């Protein structure tokens, strides 16, 4: 139906405040919105990392691992795995340069390196989680959807143009997501919107980070949080207040989607 709408919300820095909590006003706004429209989460977290927040919001539609998997009414409708040959090659190059990484499936995380370095510890603390358990060759027997790779912008030159099946999206000063080359939050939002019969022009998305740029730019209405990266704000249709200042509820009221 042409008048149907789908609302998409990033989690960290958007729904969640800086203490990784959902502000009461944000929770109430999303609950009210859900009574009239389709609402979904689109996060870089995997399902186990996002589970508590999804349950607290009472949402059953969600995109996890930066678009690697999509769920409608808690049922999986799409999965996109990392290329295994490129994954083996990435591990070999990373080992040569002593760069650490975390393997991700839809529901689990394991670290490759026995002793986590400061980058890994800092990066996991940044997203509010402990360093995962150690399992060096986890990638050999599991289908991965994403990796957390702890390298700087300067070190990316080692990897650029060498992995045709991967794309690297920075989320932290010393951390990037390793994603399928044909995967992103936006591409999976297209799949979810089509599943609901919602025209892409009727998708409204909220985000703040570099992994949100594509969805903010290409949906019908892209809304950047006040705390968003400059690059996100530059492509947004609207910039609202920060995640600490009721940015979601304020924007939804200004646009007359909630009272």
N, C-alpha and C positions, 0 to 999 in steps of 0.2 A: 504493500500500500504506500502511496506517495507521501502521505502525511505521517507515517510511522517514523520514529526517531530512535537512534541508538546512542547512548552516552558511554564514553570510555574514560576510565580514570587510571592513571599511573598510581603506584603506591608511594614509594619513598620520595619524599620531598613534595608530594602532592596531596594524597589522602592523609599520609602520616606526617605528624609534626617532627621537629628535630629530635624529640625524645622517642621517636618510633611508636607514638601513640596516635589513636584516632581522636581528634577533638570532638567533643559532644555535638557542637553545631554542625560539623561536617557529617557526622554519623546521621543526625536527624535530617539533614538536607538530602543525603543520598537515599535514605529510607522513604522520604516523601516523593522523591523523584521516581523511585522504583514502582510506586503505585500507579503511575501513568505511562511510563516509558520502559523500554529495554535498557538495562544497565549492565555494564561489564567492567572488569578490571583488566588492565594490560600491564604486566610487570616483568622486570628482568629476573625476578626471583623464580625459583622452581616451585612446584606445587606445595611441597612440604614446608618451604620457607614462607609461603604466602597463606597457608591454610588458616592460621589463627586469625589473620586480618579478614580474609574472605568470610569466615564463619561469623566474626563479630559484625560485619556489615550485612550479613544475611543474603549475600549475592551468590547465585548459582551459575553465572556466566563469567568465564575468565580466560585470559590469555596469559600463559606463563613462559618463562625462559626466553623472553624477548621475541615471542611469536612462534616458538618451536612447537607449541601445543595449544589447542583451543578446546574449551569445554562449554557446552550449552546444557543448562539444567543438570550440571554435574556429570554429564556424559561427554566423553571425548569425541570430537568431530574432525580433528586434524592433528597430524604429527609430522615433524620435519627433522630428520636426524642428521648429524654431522657425518661427512664422508669419512669412512674408516681409513682409507689409504692416506688421505691428507692428515688425518689425526695421528697416525703412526709417524709420519714425516715431521709433523709439528713437535711431537714429543722428542724425537731425536735431535732436532735443532735446538729446542729449549734446553735439553740436557747439556748440550755442548757449550751453551752460553750461561749455564747455571740459572736459568729463568724458571721460576716456579709456577705451577698451575694447579687448578682444582677441576676435577671432572664433574660434570653434571648430567644426571638423567632427569626425567620429569619429577622424580620424587626423592632423589638422593644426591649427596655430594661426597666425594672422596678426594683427598690430596695425593698427588704423585710423590711429593718429596717428604722423606722421613722427618727431617727437622725443618719446620716452617721458618722462613726468614721474616724480617721485620715488615717487608712489603705485604706478605700474605696476612700476617697478624693485623696490620693496620687496615688493610682492605676489608677483611672480614669484620673487623670492629666497625668500620665505616657503614656497613650494611646491617650491623646489629646482630651478628651471629658469631659463634665460636669457630675456630679453625676446624675443618672437617677431619674425620678419622683418616688415617694413612692406609692406602692400598695402592701400591706403586703401579701395578699393571691392570688396574680396574678397567681401562679402556679396551682391553683385549677381549673381554667377555661380556661387555654391556654396550647397549646402543646409547650413545651420548647425544644430547640435544644442544649442549652448550658447554663452554669451558670458561673459567675465570683465569685470566692470564695476567701475571703481575710483572709488567714491564713499563718503562717510561716511553714518552713520545719519541725521544731520540733513538731508543732501541727498536722502535717499530721498523726502522729501515732494514733491519735484518730479515724481516718477515714479509714486507710489502712485495706484492707481485709474485710471490713464490707458492701461494696456496689458492689456486683458482676456485676451489669449492668453499672457501671461507670468506667471511667479512669480519673485520675487527672494529668494534665500536667501543670507544673509550667511555668509562663511567667514573673513573677516579684518576688522580694524577699518576698513579703507578699501577693502574689496572684497566684491562680491556676485556670485553666479552668476545669470545670466539663463537661466531654464528654461522649457519649455512649461508652460502653466498646468495641464495634465492630466498632468504628469510628475513623477516623484520616484524616488528609490532604492526606496522601499517598493512603489510601484505596479508597478515592473518586477520586483521580487522576487516579487510575486504571479504575474506571468507566467512567470518562471523556475520557481517552485515547481510551478505547474500543468503546465509542460512535463515536469518530472520525476515528476509524480504524487505530489507531497508536499503533505500538508495544511498549511495555513498555521500551525496550532498546533504543527507539528513543525519550524518554522524557528527557528533560533537565530542571532542577529545580534550582532556586536561593533562598537562605534563610539565616537566621542569628540566629534564636531563637531555644529554646528547642522544641517547637512544630513543628519545621522543620526537626528535626533529621531523622525521619522515611522516609520522602520523599527524603531527600538528600542522604540517605544511599541506598535506593532501586530503584530509577529511573536509567535510563541508564547513565546519567551524572549529578551528584550532585555538585553544585557550592556554596561554602560558601563565604559570604561577608567577607571583611577584619575585620569588626567590629563584626563578629559572635562569639557566645560562643565557647569556646575551644572544647566542646563535638561535636559541629556541624562541626568544622574544621577537627576534627579527623576522621570523616566518609566521608568527601567530596572527590570527585575526583580532585577537583581544588579549590584553594582559590584565590579570586580576591581582588581588592582593596576595600576600605570601601564604605558605602553608601554616604559618604561625598566626595569621591574622584573618582566618575564615575566608580564604580566597575562593574556595569552591562554592560555599553557600552564597557569598556576595555576588559572584558571577551568575549563578543560577537565578537569583532574585532579579538582577538587572535585566536578564534575558526573559524574565517572566515564566520560567519553568517551574518555580516553586513560589509559595506565598511568603 
